[in-house]
């Protein structure tokens, strides 16, 4: 309960910063989608979309092309494998290392911590410990440690965490 009050307080302060712009370009596919040609072909034929229902974090949604994609506004990916286990067409596979094709960064101009407000919301949710602080007020994201899980994206009260998609191989 205290965490939600803290987030609400930070969110009210975030109006001092630039509002969140929708800068994400391409849809992000679930972490077990490795063959994009297969994904594009077979996912369009799936009617029940069990990968969406099986997602324990509720971050898999249908994009404009009616294909499963990740939406990090309310949470992130735990890499639980449930979407892959639920996939009846074998498009999502656990045999390969899960990857989310995104690169995350922190916009220091929007970040409340970089602007002298004590906030560590992004670091609190980062299981990979990819977000550390230089001093008390300067969060840094280690791209080598970042799993692109997306938990830091939706939790940021000033919308300073951004990501861009990277090409997904065929």
C-alpha positions in Angstrom: 0.0 0.0 0.0 2.9 2.4 0.8 4.4 1.7 -2.6 1.2 2.6 -4.4 1.0 5.9 -2.4 4.6 6.6 -3.2 3.9 6.0 -6.9 0.8 8.3 -6.8 2.8 11.0 -5.2 5.6 10.7 -7.8 3.0 10.6 -10.6 1.5 13.8 -9.4 5.0 15.4 -9.5 5.6 14.0 -13.0 3.3 16.7 -14.4 6.4 18.9 -14.1 8.0 16.8 -16.7 7.2 16.2 -20.4 4.2 13.9 -20.8 4.7 10.4 -22.1 4.8 10.3 -25.9 4.1 7.1 -27.8 7.5 6.7 -29.4 7.6 2.9 -29.6 7.6 1.9 -33.3 7.2 -1.8 -34.1 5.4 -4.3 -31.9 7.4 -6.4 -29.5 6.9 -10.1 -29.8 6.7 -12.5 -26.8 10.2 -13.6 -25.7 9.8 -17.1 -27.1 9.1 -16.0 -30.7 12.3 -16.8 -32.5 11.2 -17.4 -36.1 9.5 -14.3 -37.3 8.5 -15.8 -40.6 6.7 -18.6 -38.8 5.3 -16.1 -36.3 3.9 -13.9 -39.0 2.4 -16.8 -40.9 0.9 -18.9 -38.1 -0.1 -16.4 -35.5 -2.6 -14.8 -37.9 -4.4 -18.2 -38.1 -4.7 -18.6 -34.3 -8.3 -17.9 -33.2 -8.2 -18.5 -29.5 -4.9 -16.7 -28.7 -4.1 -18.9 -25.6 -0.8 -17.0 -25.2 -2.7 -13.9 -24.1 -4.8 -15.8 -21.6 -1.8 -17.6 -20.2 0.3 -14.5 -19.5 0.4 -14.1 -15.7 1.4 -10.5 -16.0 -1.3 -9.7 -18.6 1.2 -7.9 -20.9 0.5 -9.9 -24.1 -2.1 -8.1 -26.3 -3.1 -8.2 -29.9 -1.5 -5.4 -32.0 -2.9 -3.7 -35.0 -2.1 -6.8 -37.2 -3.9 -9.0 -34.7 -0.7 -10.6 -33.7 0.5 -11.1 -30.0 2.7 -8.3 -28.8 4.0 -7.1 -25.5 2.6 -4.0 -23.8 4.6 -2.8 -20.8 2.3 -0.1 -19.4 1.1 -2.2 -16.5 4.0 -4.6 -15.9 6.8 -6.6 -17.4 7.8 -10.1 -18.5 8.9 -12.6 -15.9 10.0 -15.1 -18.6 7.7 -17.7 -17.1 7.3 -19.7 -20.3 3.5 -20.0 -19.9 2.8 -18.3 -23.3 5.1 -20.8 -25.0 3.5 -23.7 -23.2 0.0 -22.5 -24.3 0.9 -22.0 -27.9 -0.9 -24.7 -29.9 0.9 -23.9 -33.1 4.5 -24.2 -31.8 5.3 -20.7 -32.8 6.5 -19.8 -29.3 9.3 -22.2 -28.2 11.1 -22.6 -24.9 14.0 -24.6 -26.5 15.9 -21.3 -27.3 17.0 -18.6 -24.9 14.1 -16.1 -24.4 14.7 -12.6 -25.8 12.7 -9.4 -26.0 14.0 -7.4 -29.0 14.1 -4.0 -27.3 16.8 -1.6 -26.0 15.8 0.4 -22.9 17.2 3.7 -21.8 16.5 6.4 -19.2 15.9 10.0 -20.5 17.8 12.1 -18.0 15.8 15.2 -18.9 12.5 13.5 -17.9 13.9 11.4 -15.0 12.8 12.8 -11.6 15.9 11.4 -9.9 18.1 13.1 -12.5 16.2 16.3 -11.6 16.9 16.2 -7.9 13.8 14.3 -6.7 14.6 11.1 -4.8 13.0 8.3 -6.8 14.1 4.7 -7.3 11.0 3.2 -8.8 12.8 1.7 -11.8 15.6 0.2 -9.7 13.1 -1.3 -7.2 11.5 -3.5 -9.9 14.6 -4.5 -11.7 15.3 -8.1 -10.8 18.4 -8.1 -13.1 19.9 -5.3 -11.1 20.5 -3.5 -14.4 19.6 -0.1 -12.9 22.1 1.3 -10.4 22.7 4.7 -9.0 25.6 7.0 -9.5 25.3 8.9 -6.3 21.8 9.1 -4.8 20.1 10.7 -7.7 21.4 9.4 -11.0 20.1 6.1 -12.2 22.1 4.4 -14.8 20.9 1.5 -16.9 23.5 -1.3 -17.7 22.5 -2.5 -21.1 24.6 -5.7 -20.7 22.6 -6.7 -17.6 19.2 -5.5 -18.9 16.9 -8.3 -19.9 14.4 -5.9 -21.6 11.7 -7.3 -19.3 9.9 -4.0 -19.3 9.0 -3.7 -15.6 10.8 -0.3 -15.4 8.8 1.1 -18.2 5.3 1.2 -16.8 6.4 2.0 -13.2 8.3 5.2 -14.0 6.2 8.0 -12.7 7.7 10.6 -15.0 7.8 8.3 -18.1 11.5 8.7 -18.4 12.1 5.1 -19.3 11.9 4.5 -23.1 12.6 1.6 -25.4 13.1 1.0 -29.0 12.6 -2.2 -30.8 15.5 -3.9 -32.6 15.2 -6.1 -35.7 13.9 -9.5 -35.0 15.6 -12.1 -37.1 13.9 -14.6 -39.3 
